[in-house]
Amino acid sequence: MCLGIPGRIVEITNREQQLALVAVSGVKRQVNLACIVDDEHPLDSCVGEWVLVHVGFAMSRIDEREAAETLELLQQLGELEKEMAIQIEPSYTQYH
């Protein structure tokens, strides 16, 4: 399963290699924009855009509402995962 994490493009860092800084959950990461740049969407138009990031590449543009919904869902999944780990851990440690 591929998982794209929403991020917002904040700055173009290397025009030749189409690299930018993207804020992903408050952390800025270098991301390649080659998959989302074309004649209709030149590199300079990317700043401020929301994108789905997967393994260092911006895979697609998304709107702010979709980004917020996805981030909220990922946060809920993270909380659920923590809750499940707490419930599983005591019984697991009993036998090991």
Secondary structure, DSSP 8 states (H G I E B T S, - for coil): ----EEEEEEEEEETTTTEEEEEETTEEEEEE-TTT-SSSS-GGGGTT-EEEEETTEEEEEE-HHHHHHHHHHHHHHHHHHHHHHHHHHHHHHHT-
